[in-house]
Amino acid sequence: MPHILIVDDDTSIQKMLKIFFENKKFKVSLASDGREAVYLQSREPADILLTDIFMPEQEGLETIREIRDKYPNTKIIAMSGGAFYRAPNDYLTIAQKIGAHDVICKPFELKEIFEKINRLSDHD
C-alpha cells in the first residue's frame, strides 16, 4: 500500500486528504511544516510527499530540496493556493525546477489530486 506524507499547516486540508486517501487504501501520515515532514520521513519514509509551499518553521521549497537530497526516491507533489507578492504558479514552477515531480494549485478537486498521486505510484 503506498504511503503518502501530507505536509500542510491547514488542518482542514490535512484531515480532508487523510480521509480521502485512507478510503482509497493508502497509508497516510501528516506533518504541519517541512521540519516535521523531514523528521517523519527519517522515521518511516513515505513513497509520496504532498507538500504545501507556504508554511511556518520550514516552507515547502526548502522541504522539497531537503527531501530530494536525502530521499531521492520519494516522489513529490507541490501544492499552493497563493502568495502575497507572486502568483502561486511562479512558486510551483520553482518547485518543479528544484525537484517536485508534479504540482497542483489550491483549491483542487479530489479527483485531480488522486489522478496525480496514482500517476506517481504503482497503486491501482
Protein Blocks (a to p, Z undefined) as FASTA:
>chain_A
ZZdddddfblklmmmmmmmmmmnopacdddfbfklmmmmmmmmccfbdcddfbdghiafk
lmmmmmmmmmmmbccddddfbdfkbcfklmmmmmmmnopabdcdddddfklmmmmmmmmm
cbZZ
